């Protein structure tokens, strides 16, 4: 190995490259917030995805010797991750969400929503025995939330709505990758705007949304890794609630009688609670980490809808 790969000369096995990658990432002082939270896991994800290995690979295989081509490819990507600070998912064009692989590039955010845990639990206990036939993924980006939910409810129709044509192109790649033609469709829309032209409003059992929710202060302090993501998918005004307010004001019009709104607001959770102290938002705890996701029933969406609309108009 030559050039940028001289620093890893002598490394021959999978285990060697996982260890060396972790060392390089720690040396570079990288930030981990796109699927892993430490250098060792980040290196393991890179090595396993590049080599197309299963996550449950027996430990004995870690001592397998790599070909020169594999070693060069790994060395180059490890060095690129350390030097560019570009999220790993963009380097390998893949991210895992709900144990499913999704194509991603810099047109969309890297999937990392704690909503994944709720999908795997089929939104219990809040959904109860409601039969899910229609799902809306609002501000869908790569489509990972809606597509994963379509697997959790295999009889459902899923609409992916996003204002970004670039994001919709990525979502269509993932619809194709998961062979969901006819069940999942990607539609250009500014929040619920698309439905204004329809003769009748659709009703959903689930409206799921991970909209932009980063406030101005957090936007100015973000680690460099996040600057590779589209700002359109992150920034949400001074308090991070620009999109959440609009979604709360309209969701009740599109939910079935027993439906649920699941809305992620991240660190803007506290600003939202301060603004609507009278609303009984449910904030699930997540075993795998994460916070700032609210659950609100259709009944409460409609009960407090005038409040949501009035607060929105007052701004």
C-alpha positions as CSV (number, residue, x, y, z in Angstrom):
1,X,0.0,0.0,0.0
2,X,1.3,3.4,-0.9
3,X,0.4,7.1,-0.5
4,X,-2.2,7.8,2.1
5,X,-2.3,4.1,2.9
6,X,1.3,3.9,4.2
7,X,0.1,4.6,7.8
8,X,-1.8,1.3,7.9
9,X,1.0,-0.9,6.5
10,X,1.2,-4.2,8.3
11,X,-2.6,-4.4,8.9
12,X,-4.0,-7.5,7.3
13,X,-7.2,-8.6,9.1
14,X,-10.7,-7.3,9.6
15,X,-9.9,-6.9,13.3
16,X,-6.8,-4.9,12.4
17,X,-8.8,-2.4,10.4
18,X,-11.5,-2.0,12.9
19,X,-8.9,-1.2,15.6
20,X,-6.9,1.1,13.3
21,X,-10.0,3.0,12.2
22,X,-11.1,3.6,15.7
23,X,-7.6,5.0,16.5
24,X,-7.7,7.3,13.4
25,X,-11.2,8.6,14.3
26,X,-10.1,9.3,17.9
27,X,-6.9,11.1,16.7
28,X,-9.0,13.2,14.4
29,X,-11.4,14.2,17.2
30,X,-14.5,13.2,15.1
31,X,-18.1,13.8,16.3
32,X,-20.3,10.7,16.3
33,X,-24.0,11.4,15.9
34,X,-25.2,9.7,12.7
35,X,-25.7,6.1,13.8
36,X,-23.0,5.5,16.3
37,X,-21.7,7.3,19.4
38,X,-18.1,6.2,19.6
39,X,-15.0,5.7,17.4
40,X,-15.0,1.9,17.8
41,X,-18.6,1.4,16.6
42,X,-18.1,3.9,13.8
43,X,-15.0,2.0,12.6
44,X,-16.9,-1.4,12.9
45,X,-19.8,0.0,10.8
46,X,-17.5,1.3,8.2
47,X,-15.5,-1.9,7.8
48,X,-18.5,-4.2,7.9
49,X,-20.5,-2.2,5.4
50,X,-17.6,-1.9,2.9
51,X,-16.9,-5.6,3.1
52,X,-20.7,-6.3,3.0
53,X,-20.5,-8.5,6.1
54,X,-23.5,-9.4,8.3
55,X,-23.7,-7.7,11.7
56,X,-23.7,-11.1,13.5
57,X,-20.5,-12.2,12.0
58,X,-18.8,-14.8,14.3
59,X,-15.9,-13.4,16.2
60,X,-13.5,-15.9,14.7
61,X,-14.0,-14.3,11.2
62,X,-12.5,-11.0,12.4
63,X,-9.0,-12.5,12.0
64,X,-9.6,-13.2,8.3
65,X,-7.0,-11.7,6.0
66,X,-8.1,-9.1,3.6
67,X,-7.1,-8.8,-0.1
68,X,-5.0,-5.8,-1.2
69,X,-8.0,-4.3,-2.9
70,X,-10.1,-4.5,0.3
71,X,-7.3,-3.1,2.4
72,X,-6.8,-0.1,0.0
73,X,-10.5,0.6,-0.1
74,X,-10.9,0.5,3.7
75,X,-7.8,2.6,4.2
76,X,-8.9,5.3,1.8
77,X,-12.4,5.5,3.4
78,X,-11.1,5.6,6.9
79,X,-8.7,8.4,6.0
80,X,-11.5,10.3,4.1
81,X,-13.8,10.0,7.1
82,X,-11.1,11.4,9.4
83,X,-10.1,14.2,7.0
84,X,-13.4,15.3,5.6
85,X,-15.6,14.8,8.7
86,X,-18.3,13.7,6.3
87,X,-20.8,11.3,7.9
88,X,-20.1,7.6,7.2
89,X,-23.5,7.1,5.6
90,X,-22.6,9.5,2.8
91,X,-19.2,7.7,2.2
92,X,-20.8,4.3,1.8
93,X,-24.2,5.6,0.5
94,X,-26.0,3.5,3.1
95,X,-27.6,3.9,6.5
96,X,-29.5,1.3,8.6
97,X,-32.8,2.2,10.1
98,X,-35.2,-0.3,11.8
99,X,-32.7,-3.0,10.9
100,X,-33.2,-2.2,7.2
101,X,-30.6,-0.7,4.8
102,X,-31.5,2.6,3.1
103,X,-29.7,4.4,0.3
104,X,-28.6,7.9,1.4
105,X,-26.5,10.7,0.0
106,X,-26.1,14.4,0.7
107,X,-29.5,15.3,-0.6
108,X,-31.1,13.9,2.6
109,X,-30.4,13.7,6.3
110,X,-28.8,10.6,7.6
111,X,-31.6,8.4,9.2
112,X,-31.2,8.4,13.0
113,X,-34.7,9.1,14.4
114,X,-35.7,7.3,17.7
115,X,-39.1,6.9,16.0
116,X,-37.5,3.6,14.8
117,X,-38.0,2.1,18.2
118,X,-41.8,3.0,18.1
119,X,-42.1,1.5,14.6
120,X,-40.6,-1.8,15.8
121,X,-43.1,-1.8,18.7
122,X,-45.9,-1.0,16.2
123,X,-46.7,2.2,18.2
124,X,-47.9,0.2,21.2
125,X,-49.5,0.8,23.6
126,X,-50.9,4.0,22.1
127,X,-52.3,2.5,18.9
128,X,-54.1,-0.3,20.6
129,X,-56.1,-2.5,18.3
130,X,-56.5,0.1,15.5
131,X,-56.1,-1.5,12.1
132,X,-53.6,0.6,10.1
133,X,-54.5,1.0,6.4
134,X,-53.0,4.4,5.7
135,X,-49.8,6.1,6.9
136,X,-48.4,9.5,6.2
137,X,-44.7,10.2,6.6
138,X,-44.5,14.0,6.5
139,X,-41.1,15.7,5.7
140,X,-40.1,12.2,4.7
141,X,-36.5,12.8,3.5
142,X,-35.1,9.4,2.5
143,X,-38.4,7.8,3.2
144,X,-36.9,5.6,5.9
145,X,-39.7,6.2,8.5
146,X,-42.6,5.6,6.1
147,X,-40.9,2.6,4.4
148,X,-40.0,1.0,7.7
149,X,-43.6,1.5,8.9
150,X,-44.9,-0.1,5.7
151,X,-43.1,-3.3,6.8
152,X,-44.5,-3.1,10.3
153,X,-48.0,-2.8,8.8
154,X,-47.8,-4.9,5.5
155,X,-51.4,-4.1,4.5
156,X,-51.0,-0.4,4.7
157,X,-50.7,2.3,2.0
158,X,-48.0,4.9,2.8
159,X,-47.6,8.4,1.5
160,X,-44.2,10.1,1.7
161,X,-44.4,13.9,1.5
162,X,-41.5,16.3,1.2
163,X,-40.9,19.7,-0.3
164,X,-37.5,18.8,-1.7
165,X,-37.4,17.2,-5.1
166,X,-33.9,16.0,-4.3
167,X,-35.2,14.2,-1.2
168,X,-38.0,12.6,-3.2
169,X,-35.5,11.2,-5.7
170,X,-33.7,9.5,-2.9
171,X,-37.0,8.3,-1.4
172,X,-37.9,6.7,-4.8
173,X,-34.6,4.9,-4.9
174,X,-35.5,3.4,-1.5
175,X,-39.1,2.5,-2.6
176,X,-37.5,0.7,-5.5
177,X,-34.9,-0.9,-3.4
178,X,-37.5,-2.3,-1.0
179,X,-39.8,-3.3,-3.9
180,X,-42.8,-1.3,-2.5
181,X,-44.2,0.0,-5.8
182,X,-48.0,0.4,-5.5
183,X,-47.9,0.5,-1.7
184,X,-45.6,3.5,-1.0
185,X,-45.6,6.7,-3.1
186,X,-43.4,9.8,-2.8
187,X,-45.2,13.1,-3.3
188,X,-43.9,16.7,-3.5
189,X,-45.7,18.9,-0.9
190,X,-45.0,21.8,1.5
191,X,-46.3,20.0,4.6
192,X,-50.1,19.2,3.9
193,X,-50.3,21.6,0.9
194,X,-50.7,18.8,-1.7
195,X,-54.0,17.8,-0.2
196,X,-55.6,21.2,-0.9
197,X,-56.1,20.2,-4.5
198,X,-57.8,16.9,-3.8
199,X,-61.6,16.7,-3.8
200,X,-61.6,14.9,-0.4
201,X,-59.1,14.9,2.5
202,X,-57.5,11.5,3.1
203,X,-57.6,10.1,6.7
204,X,-54.7,8.4,8.2
205,X,-54.4,6.1,11.2
206,X,-50.8,7.3,11.6
207,X,-49.2,10.6,10.8
208,X,-45.5,10.4,11.4
209,X,-43.1,13.3,11.1
210,X,-39.5,14.1,11.7
211,X,-39.5,17.7,10.4
212,X,-36.7,20.3,10.7
213,X,-36.5,21.2,14.4
214,X,-33.0,22.6,15.1
215,X,-33.2,26.1,16.7
216,X,-31.0,29.0,15.7
217,X,-28.6,28.5,18.6
218,X,-28.0,24.8,17.9
219,X,-27.6,25.6,14.2
220,X,-24.7,27.9,14.9
221,X,-23.0,25.5,17.3
222,X,-23.3,22.2,15.3
223,X,-20.3,20.0,14.9
224,X,-18.8,20.0,11.4
225,X,-20.3,16.6,10.5
226,X,-23.8,18.1,10.4
227,X,-22.8,20.8,7.9
228,X,-22.7,18.1,5.2
229,X,-26.4,17.6,5.7
230,X,-29.0,19.8,3.8
231,X,-29.9,22.8,5.9
232,X,-33.4,22.5,4.6
233,X,-33.8,19.4,6.7
234,X,-32.5,20.9,9.9
235,X,-33.2,24.6,10.5
236,X,-36.6,25.5,12.1
237,X,-36.3,29.1,13.2
238,X,-35.3,30.7,16.5
239,X,-36.9,28.2,18.8
240,X,-37.0,25.2,16.4
241,X,-40.8,25.0,16.3
242,X,-41.5,26.6,12.9
243,X,-42.7,23.3,11.4
244,X,-44.0,21.7,14.5
245,X,-46.5,24.5,15.0
246,X,-47.9,24.1,11.5
247,X,-48.1,20.3,11.8
248,X,-50.0,20.5,15.1
249,X,-52.4,23.0,13.7
250,X,-53.4,20.8,10.7
251,X,-52.8,17.2,11.7
252,X,-56.3,16.8,13.2
253,X,-57.8,17.4,9.8
254,X,-56.1,14.3,8.4
255,X,-56.3,11.8,11.2
256,X,-58.8,9.0,11.4
257,X,-61.0,8.9,14.5
258,X,-58.6,6.6,16.4
259,X,-55.4,7.8,14.7
260,X,-52.1,9.1,16.2
261,X,-49.8,11.9,15.5
262,X,-46.1,11.0,16.2
263,X,-44.0,14.1,15.9
264,X,-40.2,14.5,16.5
265,X,-39.0,17.9,17.9
266,X,-35.7,16.8,19.4
267,X,-34.1,19.4,21.7
268,X,-37.1,21.8,21.0
269,X,-39.2,19.6,23.2
270,X,-38.9,22.0,26.1
271,X,-39.8,25.0,24.0
272,X,-42.9,23.2,22.8
273,X,-43.9,22.2,26.3
274,X,-43.5,25.8,27.5
275,X,-45.7,27.0,24.6
276,X,-48.5,24.5,25.1
277,X,-48.5,23.6,28.8
278,X,-52.2,22.6,28.7
279,X,-51.7,20.0,26.0
280,X,-51.3,16.4,27.2
281,X,-48.4,15.4,25.0
282,X,-46.9,12.0,25.7
283,X,-43.1,11.8,25.5
284,X,-42.0,8.1,25.2
285,X,-38.8,6.9,26.8
286,X,-36.4,5.1,24.4
287,X,-34.3,2.1,25.5
288,X,-31.8,2.7,22.7
289,X,-31.4,6.4,23.3
290,X,-33.1,9.5,21.9
291,X,-35.7,11.9,23.1
292,X,-38.1,14.7,21.9
293,X,-40.7,12.6,20.2
294,X,-44.4,13.3,21.1
295,X,-47.4,11.2,20.7
296,X,-50.8,12.8,20.5
297,X,-54.2,11.2,19.8
298,X,-56.5,12.3,17.0
299,X,-59.0,13.2,19.7
300,X,-56.5,15.6,21.4
301,X,-55.3,16.9,18.0
302,X,-58.8,18.1,17.3
303,X,-59.6,19.1,20.9
304,X,-56.6,21.5,21.0
305,X,-56.7,22.4,17.3
306,X,-58.1,25.9,17.8
307,X,-55.3,26.6,20.3
308,X,-52.7,25.4,17.9
309,X,-54.2,27.5,15.1
310,X,-54.5,30.6,17.2
311,X,-51.0,30.4,18.5
312,X,-49.8,30.0,14.9
313,X,-51.7,33.1,13.8
314,X,-50.4,35.2,16.7
315,X,-46.8,34.8,15.5
